[in-house]
Amino acid sequence: MCSKRILFISNGHGEDNHTSHVIQTLRQLCPSLEMAAMPIVGEGKAYRSLDIPIIGPTQTMPSGGFFYMKRLYLLKDFQSGLLGLTWRQLQAVLQYAPNCDLIMATGDFVSQTFAYLTKRPFVSFISCLSALYEGRLHINPLLWHDLNSARCLAVFTRDSYTASDLQRQGIAKARFGGIPALDRLLPAGKDLHLKPDIPTIALLPGSRMPEAARNFCLQLQLIVEIAKVMPESRFQFRAALVPNLMEQLDYIAKSQGWQLTQGVLTYSPPGSYAEKSPLVEVRCYSDAFNDIVYYSNLVIGMAGLAVDLAVAIGKPIIQIPGEGPQFTYQFAEAQTRLLGISAQTIGTEPATPEILKQAARRVVKTLQDADYLAKCQKNGPERFGPPGASERIARFLLTSLRET
């Protein structure tokens, strides 16, 4: 059975990430299984890092896959060759699929339709869709057709509420999957230089550049406001940054009026004599995401999956909108509906100085609210369910391969 072949199709960076964790579990369970991938959005870095063959062309578009946030982004994608790229990707999938025993499609109707058109049996993971947004999942007719086809063996969801909702709507094959990345969200023992009994605040500005750099600049401005509200508090700030963002820290520090020394950003007010004891400091890491999220008391988040993971293990989230294309007010507001009480969004436009001041006061208030923090600890696991998604999905794939 392990000599069989599976093709993974995904349309989104988060979707690539979800699938990569399923792939890692499959390698543990069945090392000789042949696997290949077709990432429809971006370069497929999650697959490349695992040395998974990519069967078709890839390209990063201006929207980063978030063209639904603003029509202008979609126009820019068209101008960059989106339609031609998608057509070539589909042709690559249709050419490769006859040699596969099974397809796994992660994402919305694009990846699911790709899988359906292969005429091969496929497993669906609609990781980006949830009934938690509106109380009921409204599926477009094309996706409904794909999921109800006989070739679709199962429809995995990211939360149990959505699985139950789809079952009520008539998709009996819907079942709870979960968040695969949650299975590996364990501290790795990275030394974060944390001081005991001082609250730790995590900074998650996102992973897509250059937006992540703009988000991080806003977060640094917010930190200054927090320090002004509670100068005696000495919160600890730890930033989980992608390598490309780490490379720009020197430029960011100079542009924001901070000092950078060996990955540590420090800020002293202009004209002050506080060089030996700055108002605030931020330690930045590109290899400590798990530890930073795990040991944080609160997260300032401007990301998607990273924020979901933080909520899943009980962390409170403060969000400030950015310029996008991903983390706009529309995205943040949708996240609030998805994540429930754990996420608080401050402002309805790209963060202004006044919004940053409001957010700073909210951060301090949140960390002082023991009852609210306890509710977040309960809300996350209830909303996203227990870990184990990678193995649940991987074992279903292996069972399906045995039956093909």
C-alpha positions as a Markdown table, in Angstrom:
| # | Residue | x | y | z |
|---|---|---|---|---|
| 1 | Met | 0.0 | 0.0 | 0.0 |
| 2 | Cys | 2.8 | 2.4 | 0.8 |
| 3 | Ser | 4.0 | 2.4 | -2.8 |
| 4 | Lys | 0.9 | 4.4 | -3.7 |
| 5 | Arg | 0.9 | 8.1 | -4.7 |
| 6 | Ile | -1.0 | 11.1 | -3.4 |
| 7 | Leu | -1.2 | 14.6 | -4.8 |
| 8 | Phe | -1.9 | 17.6 | -2.5 |
| 9 | Ile | -3.6 | 20.6 | -3.9 |
| 10 | Ser | -3.9 | 23.8 | -1.8 |
| 11 | Asn | -4.8 | 27.4 | -2.5 |
| 12 | Gly | -3.4 | 29.6 | 0.2 |
| 13 | His | -0.3 | 30.0 | 2.5 |
| 14 | Gly | -2.3 | 28.8 | 5.5 |
| 15 | Glu | -3.6 | 25.9 | 3.5 |
| 16 | Asp | 0.0 | 24.9 | 2.5 |
| 17 | Asn | 0.9 | 25.0 | 6.2 |
| 18 | His | -2.0 | 22.8 | 7.2 |
| 19 | Thr | -1.2 | 20.3 | 4.5 |
| 20 | Ser | 2.5 | 20.3 | 5.4 |
| 21 | His | 1.7 | 19.0 | 8.9 |
| 22 | Val | -0.4 | 16.2 | 7.4 |
| 23 | Ile | 2.5 | 15.3 | 5.1 |
| 24 | Gln | 4.9 | 15.1 | 8.0 |
| 25 | Thr | 2.6 | 12.7 | 9.9 |
| 26 | Leu | 2.1 | 10.6 | 6.7 |
| 27 | Arg | 5.9 | 10.3 | 6.4 |
| 28 | Gln | 6.0 | 9.0 | 10.0 |
| 29 | Leu | 3.2 | 6.5 | 9.4 |
| 30 | Cys | 4.2 | 5.4 | 5.9 |
| 31 | Pro | 7.7 | 6.5 | 4.9 |
| 32 | Ser | 7.6 | 5.1 | 1.3 |
| 33 | Leu | 4.3 | 6.8 | 0.3 |
| 34 | Glu | 4.9 | 8.9 | -2.8 |
| 35 | Met | 3.7 | 12.5 | -2.5 |
| 36 | Ala | 3.6 | 15.6 | -4.7 |
| 37 | Ala | 2.0 | 19.0 | -4.4 |
| 38 | Met | 0.4 | 21.8 | -6.4 |
| 39 | Pro | 0.3 | 25.1 | -4.4 |
| 40 | Ile | -2.1 | 27.4 | -6.3 |
| 41 | Val | -1.1 | 30.6 | -4.3 |
| 42 | Gly | 2.4 | 31.7 | -3.8 |
| 43 | Glu | 5.6 | 29.7 | -4.1 |
| 44 | Gly | 4.7 | 26.7 | -1.9 |
| 45 | Lys | 7.5 | 27.3 | 0.6 |
| 46 | Ala | 5.9 | 24.9 | 3.1 |
| 47 | Tyr | 6.2 | 22.1 | 0.6 |
| 48 | Arg | 9.6 | 23.1 | -0.6 |
| 49 | Ser | 10.9 | 23.0 | 3.0 |
| 50 | Leu | 9.9 | 19.3 | 3.1 |
| 51 | Asp | 11.4 | 18.5 | -0.3 |
| 52 | Ile | 7.9 | 17.7 | -1.7 |
| 53 | Pro | 8.0 | 17.8 | -5.5 |
| 54 | Ile | 5.9 | 20.7 | -6.9 |
| 55 | Ile | 4.3 | 19.6 | -10.2 |
| 56 | Gly | 3.4 | 22.9 | -11.8 |
| 57 | Pro | 4.2 | 26.6 | -12.1 |
| 58 | Thr | 4.1 | 28.9 | -9.0 |
| 59 | Gln | 4.1 | 32.7 | -8.7 |
| 60 | Thr | 3.5 | 35.2 | -5.9 |
| 61 | Met | 0.7 | 37.6 | -6.9 |
| 62 | Pro | 0.3 | 41.2 | -5.6 |
| 63 | Ser | -2.7 | 40.3 | -3.4 |
| 64 | Gly | -0.9 | 37.4 | -1.8 |
| 65 | Gly | -4.1 | 35.4 | -2.3 |
| 66 | Phe | -6.3 | 38.0 | -0.5 |
| 67 | Phe | -7.9 | 39.6 | -3.5 |
| 68 | Tyr | -11.4 | 39.1 | -1.9 |
| 69 | Met | -10.5 | 41.9 | 0.5 |
| 70 | Lys | -10.4 | 44.6 | -2.2 |
| 71 | Arg | -11.3 | 44.4 | -5.8 |
| 72 | Leu | -8.3 | 46.5 | -6.7 |
| 73 | Tyr | -6.1 | 43.6 | -5.6 |
| 74 | Leu | -7.9 | 41.2 | -7.9 |
| 75 | Leu | -7.3 | 43.6 | -10.8 |
| 76 | Lys | -3.6 | 43.7 | -10.0 |
| 77 | Asp | -3.5 | 39.9 | -9.9 |
| 78 | Phe | -5.1 | 39.8 | -13.4 |
| 79 | Gln | -2.5 | 42.2 | -14.7 |
| 80 | Ser | 0.2 | 40.0 | -13.3 |
| 81 | Gly | -1.1 | 37.0 | -15.2 |
| 82 | Leu | -3.4 | 35.3 | -12.7 |
| 83 | Leu | -5.7 | 33.7 | -15.3 |
| 84 | Gly | -2.8 | 32.3 | -17.3 |
| 85 | Leu | -1.1 | 31.0 | -14.2 |
| 86 | Thr | -4.2 | 29.3 | -12.9 |
| 87 | Trp | -4.8 | 27.6 | -16.3 |
| 88 | Arg | -1.2 | 26.3 | -16.5 |
| 89 | Gln | -1.6 | 25.0 | -12.9 |
| 90 | Leu | -4.8 | 23.2 | -13.8 |
| 91 | Gln | -3.2 | 21.6 | -16.8 |
| 92 | Ala | -0.3 | 20.4 | -14.7 |
| 93 | Val | -2.7 | 18.8 | -12.2 |
| 94 | Leu | -4.8 | 17.1 | -15.0 |
| 95 | Gln | -1.6 | 15.8 | -16.5 |
| 96 | Tyr | -0.2 | 14.4 | -13.3 |
| 97 | Ala | -3.4 | 13.2 | -11.6 |
| 98 | Pro | -3.9 | 10.0 | -13.7 |
| 99 | Asn | -0.8 | 8.6 | -12.0 |
| 100 | Cys | -2.2 | 9.2 | -8.5 |
| 101 | Asp | -4.2 | 7.0 | -6.3 |
| 102 | Leu | -5.7 | 9.8 | -4.3 |
| 103 | Ile | -6.0 | 13.6 | -4.2 |
| 104 | Met | -6.2 | 15.8 | -1.1 |
| 105 | Ala | -7.5 | 19.3 | -1.6 |
| 106 | Thr | -7.1 | 21.9 | 1.1 |
| 107 | Gly | -8.8 | 25.3 | 0.7 |
| 108 | Asp | -12.0 | 26.7 | -0.9 |
| 109 | Phe | -13.8 | 26.0 | -4.1 |
| 110 | Val | -10.6 | 26.6 | -6.3 |
| 111 | Ser | -8.6 | 23.7 | -4.9 |
| 112 | Gln | -11.7 | 21.5 | -4.5 |
| 113 | Thr | -12.7 | 22.1 | -8.1 |
| 114 | Phe | -9.2 | 21.3 | -9.3 |
| 115 | Ala | -9.5 | 18.0 | -7.4 |
| 116 | Tyr | -12.9 | 17.2 | -8.8 |
| 117 | Leu | -11.8 | 17.8 | -12.3 |
| 118 | Thr | -9.0 | 15.2 | -12.0 |
| 119 | Lys | -11.8 | 12.5 | -11.9 |
| 120 | Arg | -9.8 | 10.8 | -9.2 |
| 121 | Pro | -11.1 | 10.1 | -5.6 |
| 122 | Phe | -10.3 | 13.0 | -3.3 |
| 123 | Val | -10.4 | 14.1 | 0.3 |
| 124 | Ser | -11.4 | 17.7 | 1.0 |
| 125 | Phe | -10.2 | 19.8 | 3.9 |
| 126 | Ile | -12.0 | 23.2 | 3.8 |
| 127 | Ser | -9.6 | 24.7 | 6.3 |
| 128 | Cys | -10.4 | 28.3 | 5.4 |
| 129 | Leu | -14.2 | 28.0 | 5.8 |
| 130 | Ser | -16.1 | 28.0 | 9.1 |
| 131 | Ala | -19.8 | 28.2 | 10.2 |
| 132 | Leu | -18.5 | 30.2 | 13.2 |
| 133 | Tyr | -18.3 | 33.4 | 11.1 |
| 134 | Glu | -22.1 | 33.6 | 10.6 |
| 135 | Gly | -23.6 | 30.7 | 12.5 |
| 136 | Arg | -24.1 | 28.8 | 9.3 |
| 137 | Leu | -21.8 | 28.0 | 6.4 |
| 138 | His | -23.1 | 29.3 | 3.1 |
| 139 | Ile | -21.5 | 27.3 | 0.3 |
| 140 | Asn | -21.5 | 28.4 | -3.3 |
| 141 | Pro | -23.1 | 26.1 | -5.8 |
| 142 | Leu | -19.8 | 25.0 | -7.4 |
| 143 | Leu | -18.3 | 24.0 | -4.1 |
| 144 | Trp | -21.5 | 22.3 | -3.0 |
| 145 | His | -21.4 | 20.2 | -6.2 |
| 146 | Asp | -17.7 | 19.2 | -5.6 |
| 147 | Leu | -18.3 | 18.2 | -2.0 |
| 148 | Asn | -21.4 | 16.2 | -2.8 |
| 149 | Ser | -19.8 | 14.2 | -5.7 |
| 150 | Ala | -19.2 | 10.5 | -5.2 |
| 151 | Arg | -15.5 | 11.0 | -5.8 |
| 152 | Cys | -15.2 | 13.2 | -2.6 |
| 153 | Leu | -14.6 | 10.7 | 0.1 |
| 154 | Ala | -14.7 | 13.0 | 3.1 |
| 155 | Val | -15.0 | 16.7 | 4.0 |
| 156 | Phe | -12.8 | 17.7 | 6.9 |
| 157 | Thr | -13.4 | 20.9 | 8.7 |
| 158 | Arg | -11.3 | 23.0 | 11.1 |
| 159 | Asp | -13.9 | 23.0 | 13.9 |
| 160 | Ser | -16.5 | 20.6 | 15.1 |
| 161 | Tyr | -19.3 | 23.3 | 14.8 |
| 162 | Thr | -18.8 | 23.5 | 11.0 |
| 163 | Ala | -18.8 | 19.7 | 10.7 |
| 164 | Ser | -22.1 | 19.5 | 12.5 |
| 165 | Asp | -23.5 | 22.4 | 10.4 |
| 166 | Leu | -22.6 | 20.7 | 7.1 |
| 167 | Gln | -24.1 | 17.5 | 8.3 |
| 168 | Arg | -27.4 | 19.3 | 9.1 |
| 169 | Gln | -27.2 | 20.7 | 5.6 |
| 170 | Gly | -27.0 | 17.3 | 4.1 |
| 171 | Ile | -23.3 | 16.6 | 3.7 |
| 172 | Ala | -23.1 | 13.5 | 5.7 |
| 173 | Lys | -19.4 | 12.9 | 4.9 |
| 174 | Ala | -18.4 | 16.1 | 6.8 |
| 175 | Arg | -16.3 | 15.4 | 9.8 |
| 176 | Phe | -14.1 | 17.3 | 12.3 |
| 177 | Gly | -10.5 | 17.6 | 11.4 |
| 178 | Gly | -9.0 | 20.4 | 13.4 |
| 179 | Ile | -5.9 | 22.6 | 12.9 |
| 180 | Pro | -2.9 | 20.4 | 11.9 |
| 181 | Ala | -0.3 | 22.9 | 13.0 |
| 182 | Leu | -1.7 | 22.7 | 16.5 |
| 183 | Asp | -0.2 | 19.2 | 16.8 |
| 184 | Arg | 3.3 | 20.6 | 16.8 |
| 185 | Leu | 2.7 | 23.8 | 18.8 |
| 186 | Leu | 5.0 | 22.7 | 21.6 |
| 187 | Pro | 7.8 | 24.7 | 23.2 |
| 188 | Ala | 11.2 | 23.7 | 21.7 |
| 189 | Gly | 13.3 | 25.0 | 24.6 |
| 190 | Lys | 14.4 | 28.2 | 23.0 |
| 191 | Asp | 15.8 | 30.6 | 25.6 |
| 192 | Leu | 13.6 | 33.7 | 25.4 |
| 193 | His | 15.4 | 35.4 | 28.3 |
| 194 | Leu | 12.1 | 35.7 | 30.2 |
| 195 | Lys | 12.0 | 37.2 | 33.7 |
| 196 | Pro | 9.7 | 35.4 | 36.1 |
| 197 | Asp | 6.5 | 37.0 | 37.3 |
| 198 | Ile | 6.4 | 39.7 | 34.5 |
| 199 | Pro | 3.7 | 39.4 | 31.9 |
| 200 | Thr | 4.9 | 38.4 | 28.4 |
| 201 | Ile | 3.3 | 39.9 | 25.3 |
| 202 | Ala | 3.9 | 38.2 | 21.9 |
| 203 | Leu | 4.1 | 40.1 | 18.7 |
| 204 | Leu | 2.8 | 38.3 | 15.6 |
| 205 | Pro | 3.0 | 40.7 | 12.6 |
| 206 | Gly | 2.3 | 38.0 | 9.9 |
| 207 | Ser | 4.6 | 36.3 | 7.4 |
| 208 | Arg | 4.0 | 37.9 | 4.0 |
| 209 | Met | 6.3 | 40.6 | 3.1 |
| 210 | Pro | 6.2 | 43.6 | 2.8 |
| 211 | Glu | 3.0 | 43.7 | 4.7 |
| 212 | Ala | 4.5 | 42.0 | 7.7 |
| 213 | Ala | 7.1 | 44.8 | 7.9 |
| 214 | Arg | 4.4 | 47.5 | 7.9 |
| 215 | Asn | 2.5 | 45.6 | 10.5 |
| 216 | Phe | 5.5 | 45.3 | 12.7 |
| 217 | Cys | 6.1 | 49.0 | 12.5 |
| 218 | Leu | 2.6 | 49.6 | 13.8 |
| 219 | Gln | 3.2 | 47.1 | 16.6 |
| 220 | Leu | 6.3 | 48.9 | 17.7 |
| 221 | Gln | 4.4 | 52.2 | 17.8 |
| 222 | Leu | 1.7 | 50.4 | 19.9 |
| 223 | Ile | 4.4 | 49.1 | 22.3 |
| 224 | Val | 5.6 | 52.7 | 23.0 |
| 225 | Glu | 2.0 | 53.6 | 23.8 |
| 226 | Ile | 1.7 | 50.6 | 26.2 |
| 227 | Ala | 4.9 | 51.7 | 27.9 |
| 228 | Lys | 3.6 | 55.2 | 28.4 |
| 229 | Val | 0.3 | 53.9 | 29.9 |
| 230 | Met | 2.2 | 51.5 | 32.3 |
| 231 | Pro | 5.8 | 52.6 | 32.5 |
| 232 | Glu | 6.3 | 50.8 | 35.8 |
| 233 | Ser | 4.9 | 47.5 | 34.6 |
| 234 | Arg | 7.9 | 46.4 | 32.5 |
| 235 | Phe | 6.0 | 44.0 | 30.3 |
| 236 | Gln | 8.2 | 41.7 | 28.4 |
| 237 | Phe | 7.8 | 41.8 | 24.6 |
| 238 | Arg | 8.9 | 38.9 | 22.3 |
| 239 | Ala | 8.4 | 39.1 | 18.5 |
| 240 | Ala | 8.1 | 36.0 | 16.3 |
| 241 | Leu | 9.3 | 37.2 | 12.9 |
| 242 | Val | 9.9 | 35.5 | 9.6 |
| 243 | Pro | 13.6 | 35.5 | 8.4 |
| 244 | Asn | 12.9 | 38.1 | 5.7 |
| 245 | Leu | 11.6 | 40.5 | 8.3 |
| 246 | Met | 14.5 | 39.8 | 10.6 |
| 247 | Glu | 16.8 | 41.0 | 7.8 |
| 248 | Gln | 15.0 | 44.4 | 7.7 |
| 249 | Leu | 15.2 | 45.1 | 11.5 |
| 250 | Asp | 18.0 | 47.6 | 11.1 |
| 251 | Tyr | 16.1 | 49.6 | 8.6 |
| 252 | Ile | 12.9 | 49.3 | 10.6 |
| 253 | Ala | 14.7 | 50.4 | 13.8 |
| 254 | Lys | 16.1 | 53.5 | 12.2 |
| 255 | Ser | 12.7 | 54.4 | 10.6 |
| 256 | Gln | 10.8 | 54.1 | 13.9 |
| 257 | Gly | 13.4 | 55.7 | 16.1 |
| 258 | Trp | 14.5 | 52.5 | 17.9 |
| 259 | Gln | 18.0 | 51.0 | 18.5 |
| 260 | Leu | 18.9 | 47.5 | 17.4 |
| 261 | Thr | 21.6 | 45.4 | 19.1 |
| 262 | Gln | 21.9 | 41.7 | 18.3 |
| 263 | Gly | 18.2 | 41.1 | 17.7 |
| 264 | Val | 17.0 | 43.3 | 20.6 |
| 265 | Leu | 15.1 | 46.5 | 19.8 |
| 266 | Thr | 15.1 | 49.3 | 22.4 |
| 267 | Tyr | 13.3 | 52.6 | 22.5 |
| 268 | Ser | 14.1 | 55.7 | 24.4 |
| 269 | Pro | 12.0 | 58.9 | 24.0 |
| 270 | Pro | 13.7 | 61.6 | 21.9 |
| 271 | Gly | 15.8 | 63.9 | 24.0 |
| 272 | Ser | 15.8 | 61.6 | 27.0 |
| 273 | Tyr | 18.9 | 60.4 | 29.0 |
| 274 | Ala | 17.6 | 56.8 | 29.2 |
| 275 | Glu | 20.1 | 55.0 | 27.0 |
| 276 | Lys | 21.2 | 52.8 | 29.8 |
| 277 | Ser | 17.6 | 52.1 | 30.8 |
| 278 | Pro | 15.3 | 52.4 | 27.8 |
| 279 | Leu | 11.6 | 52.9 | 28.1 |
| 280 | Val | 10.9 | 49.5 | 26.4 |
| 281 | Glu | 12.6 | 46.7 | 24.6 |
| 282 | Val | 11.6 | 43.9 | 22.2 |
| 283 | Arg | 13.5 | 40.7 | 21.7 |
| 284 | Cys | 13.1 | 39.4 | 18.1 |
| 285 | Tyr | 13.4 | 35.8 | 17.0 |
| 286 | Ser | 12.9 | 34.0 | 13.7 |
| 287 | Asp | 13.1 | 30.5 | 15.2 |
| 288 | Ala | 11.0 | 30.6 | 18.4 |
| 289 | Phe | 7.4 | 30.9 | 17.3 |
| 290 | Asn | 6.2 | 28.0 | 19.4 |
| 291 | Asp | 8.0 | 29.1 | 22.6 |
| 292 | Ile | 6.9 | 32.7 | 22.2 |
| 293 | Val | 3.2 | 31.8 | 21.8 |
| 294 | Tyr | 3.3 | 29.1 | 24.4 |
| 295 | Tyr | 4.8 | 31.3 | 27.1 |
| 296 | Ser | 2.9 | 34.6 | 26.3 |
| 297 | Asn | 0.2 | 36.0 | 28.5 |
| 298 | Leu | -1.3 | 38.0 | 25.6 |
| 299 | Val | -0.8 | 38.3 | 21.8 |
| 300 | Ile | -0.8 | 41.4 | 19.7 |
| 301 | Gly | -1.7 | 39.7 | 16.4 |
| 302 | Met | -1.9 | 40.8 | 12.8 |
| 303 | Ala | -1.9 | 37.4 | 11.2 |
| 304 | Gly | -4.3 | 34.5 | 10.3 |
| 305 | Leu | -3.2 | 31.0 | 11.2 |
| 306 | Ala | -0.7 | 32.2 | 13.8 |
| 307 | Val | -3.4 | 34.0 | 15.7 |
| 308 | Asp | -5.7 | 30.9 | 15.4 |
| 309 | Leu | -3.1 | 28.8 | 17.0 |
| 310 | Ala | -2.6 | 31.2 | 19.8 |
| 311 | Val | -6.4 | 31.3 | 20.5 |
| 312 | Ala | -6.5 | 27.5 | 20.4 |
| 313 | Ile | -4.2 | 27.2 | 23.4 |
| 314 | Gly | -6.1 | 29.9 | 25.3 |
| 315 | Lys | -4.3 | 33.1 | 24.6 |
| 316 | Pro | -6.1 | 36.5 | 24.4 |
| 317 | Ile | -5.6 | 38.5 | 21.2 |
| 318 | Ile | -5.5 | 42.2 | 20.6 |
| 319 | Gln | -5.7 | 43.2 | 16.9 |
| 320 | Ile | -5.1 | 46.5 | 15.2 |
| 321 | Pro | -6.0 | 46.8 | 11.5 |
| 322 | Gly | -3.3 | 47.5 | 9.0 |
| 323 | Glu | -3.2 | 48.5 | 5.4 |
| 324 | Gly | -3.4 | 45.0 | 4.0 |
| 325 | Pro | -3.7 | 43.3 | 1.6 |
| 326 | Gln | -4.4 | 40.6 | 4.3 |
| 327 | Phe | -4.7 | 42.2 | 7.7 |
| 328 | Thr | -7.3 | 44.9 | 7.1 |
| 329 | Tyr | -10.2 | 45.8 | 9.3 |
| 330 | Gln | -12.4 | 43.5 | 7.3 |
| 331 | Phe | -10.1 | 40.6 | 8.0 |
| 332 | Ala | -9.7 | 41.5 | 11.6 |
| 333 | Glu | -13.4 | 41.8 | 12.1 |
| 334 | Ala | -14.0 | 38.4 | 10.5 |
| 335 | Gln | -11.3 | 36.9 | 12.8 |
| 336 | Thr | -13.2 | 38.3 | 15.8 |
| 337 | Arg | -16.3 | 36.4 | 14.7 |
| 338 | Leu | -14.3 | 33.3 | 14.1 |
| 339 | Leu | -12.3 | 33.4 | 17.4 |
| 340 | Gly | -15.1 | 34.6 | 19.7 |
| 341 | Ile | -14.3 | 36.4 | 23.0 |
| 342 | Ser | -10.6 | 35.6 | 22.7 |
| 343 | Ala | -10.0 | 38.3 | 20.0 |
| 344 | Gln | -10.5 | 42.1 | 20.5 |
| 345 | Thr | -10.1 | 44.4 | 17.4 |
| 346 | Ile | -9.4 | 48.0 | 18.2 |
| 347 | Gly | -10.3 | 50.5 | 15.4 |
| 348 | Thr | -12.1 | 50.2 | 12.1 |
| 349 | Glu | -9.4 | 51.6 | 9.9 |
| 350 | Pro | -5.6 | 51.3 | 9.5 |
| 351 | Ala | -4.3 | 52.1 | 13.0 |
| 352 | Thr | -4.0 | 55.8 | 13.7 |
| 353 | Pro | -2.1 | 57.4 | 16.7 |
| 354 | Glu | -5.5 | 57.6 | 18.6 |
| 355 | Ile | -6.3 | 53.9 | 17.8 |
| 356 | Leu | -2.9 | 52.9 | 19.1 |
| 357 | Lys | -3.5 | 54.7 | 22.3 |
| 358 | Gln | -6.9 | 52.9 | 22.7 |
| 359 | Ala | -5.2 | 49.6 | 21.9 |
| 360 | Ala | -2.6 | 50.3 | 24.6 |
| 361 | Arg | -5.2 | 50.9 | 27.2 |
| 362 | Arg | -7.0 | 47.8 | 26.2 |
| 363 | Val | -3.8 | 45.7 | 26.5 |
| 364 | Val | -3.3 | 46.8 | 30.0 |
| 365 | Lys | -6.9 | 46.4 | 31.0 |
| 366 | Thr | -7.0 | 42.9 | 29.5 |
| 367 | Leu | -4.0 | 41.7 | 31.4 |
| 368 | Gln | -5.5 | 42.9 | 34.6 |
| 369 | Asp | -8.8 | 41.1 | 34.0 |
| 370 | Ala | -8.4 | 37.6 | 35.5 |
| 371 | Asp | -12.0 | 36.5 | 34.8 |
| 372 | Tyr | -11.6 | 37.4 | 31.1 |
| 373 | Leu | -8.2 | 35.6 | 30.8 |
| 374 | Ala | -9.8 | 32.5 | 32.4 |
| 375 | Lys | -12.6 | 32.6 | 29.8 |
| 376 | Cys | -10.0 | 32.7 | 27.0 |
| 377 | Gln | -8.4 | 29.6 | 28.4 |
| 378 | Lys | -11.7 | 27.9 | 28.1 |
| 379 | Asn | -12.9 | 29.4 | 24.8 |
| 380 | Gly | -9.9 | 28.4 | 22.6 |
| 381 | Pro | -10.0 | 24.6 | 23.1 |
| 382 | Glu | -13.8 | 24.7 | 23.0 |
| 383 | Arg | -13.8 | 26.5 | 19.7 |
| 384 | Phe | -11.1 | 24.5 | 17.9 |
| 385 | Gly | -11.3 | 21.2 | 19.6 |
| 386 | Pro | -8.4 | 19.0 | 20.7 |
| 387 | Pro | -5.1 | 18.5 | 18.9 |
| 388 | Gly | -4.6 | 15.5 | 16.6 |
| 389 | Ala | -5.8 | 16.9 | 13.3 |
| 390 | Ser | -2.7 | 15.7 | 11.4 |
| 391 | Glu | -3.1 | 12.1 | 12.5 |
| 392 | Arg | -6.9 | 12.1 | 12.0 |
| 393 | Ile | -6.5 | 13.3 | 8.4 |
| 394 | Ala | -3.4 | 11.2 | 7.7 |
| 395 | Arg | -4.9 | 8.0 | 8.9 |
| 396 | Phe | -8.1 | 8.6 | 6.9 |
| 397 | Leu | -5.9 | 9.2 | 3.8 |
| 398 | Leu | -4.1 | 5.9 | 4.4 |
| 399 | Thr | -7.3 | 4.0 | 4.9 |
| 400 | Ser | -8.7 | 5.5 | 1.7 |
| 401 | Leu | -5.5 | 4.4 | -0.2 |
| 402 | Arg | -5.9 | 0.9 | 1.0 |
| 403 | Glu | -9.4 | 0.8 | -0.5 |
| 404 | Thr | -8.5 | 2.3 | -3.9 |
